[in-house]
Amino acid sequence: MTASEEKRRKALGFIVCLGIVSLFADMTYEGAHSAIGPYLQDLGASVFVIGLVSGLGEMLAASLRFFSGRLADRTHAYWLITMFGYSMNVIAVPALAFVGNWKAAAALVIAERTGKALRGPARDVLLSEATAEVGHGFGFGLHSIMDQTGAVIGPLVIAAGVMKTNHFGPAFAWMIVPALGTLIALLVARILHPSQGSSARTVTQLTLPDVFKPYVIAAGLLACGYIDFTILAAHFERSQFFPKEVIPLLYAGAMGVNGLTALIFGRLFDRFGILVIVFGIAISILSLPLGFLGGPTAAIVSVACWATGLGAQDGSLRAGIAQVVSMNKRGSAFGYFNGVWGVMWFIGSAAMSGLYGISLVALVAFGVAAQIASAVLFLRLRTKLVSQT
């Protein structure tokens, strides 16, 4: 076996290790995410409040990534920051089973999102070092499909819990098992790959490339126009499209589609570049009119389009950053990217949840317009991204 083949083998091994970590983590928080909208509604929250809680959680979490990314670049403590962030899952998600009002549940949702924010940039730096050996699109896509395998299993566990008790709350207690599995798998990954992230200590880029700023703006517009599943789920329940236990099953199916399409779009990214995200946006746009203006059948198709759009994002957006930013600046780059993403997600979630009570047509128009603007910007950036590689 040649030295390059050995490096590729080790890189694949690390991607799989980190994929197992994410599998357990996604079982935990995506299981919770599949039911948090209806659960908050059962606790007395309005659709507007649900949208605000969801958006605020994403905004605060993403804003913290700005700082945690810079901290990771300055300290190179990628493993420590990653472990601390994942450990917050152990407390926040299972604790949802014991709250008595929507305010306490909202605080736990935000706490969980904060943990994800802390670990996000550091984890992505570790991962991007390995994806450089196998292709950034393929590497992130492979990680994503394992990630989403957990995102399928978690909602199924929640659905089983809901069917058993006919309530959302007790089902969250089951999430303690995958939460602990996350920490065990992460410790194993650390022991097997102790040198991962070491190349980030070599300074090869002093500033972020010029193309990075418009790239982040384009991604932010996409986040602003992307509907949160909690709002979709609350709409489905209010419209009585499906029984309560079906909504987590829909989310589980969406996560399966997300993982499969992430791997496909990741492969396509390595061949065609950022153009693939434009195709993904064209599909995700359909989720808005189908989900809010159609009936139960259209709602199912809407969830599939929504999940495909997420797959396109998972397989290409982080890969695009890793393609043009050096290892020593990637913590900051992932932090900036996720910070803008979260703020714009909050703005979009607040706007669309507010429009929900006024006009569903206006809600759809807002989301479609933001996503089209994003697609246009990505198209204009295509040649600039190629020239930077």
Secondary structure, 3 states (H helix, E strand, C coil): CCHHHHHHHHHHHHHHHHHHHHHHHHHHHHHHHHHHHHHHHHCCCCHHHHHHHHHHHHHHHHHHHHHHHHHHHHHCCHHHHHHHHHHHHHHHHHHHHHCCCHHHHHHHHHHHHHHHHHHHHHHHHHHHHHHHHHCHHHHHHHHHHHHHHHHHHHHHHHHHHHHHHCCCHHHHHHHHHHHHHHHHHHHHHHHHCCCCCHHHHCCCCCCCCCCHHHHHHHHHHHHHHCCCHHHHHHHHHHCCCCCCCHHHHHHHHHHHHHHHHHHHHHHHHHHHCCHHHHHHHHHHCCHHHHHHHCCHHHHHHHHHHHHHHHHHHHHHHHHHHHHHCCHHHHHHHHHHHHHHHHHHHHHHHHHHHHHHCCCHHHHHHHHHHHHHHHHHHHHHHHHHHHHHC
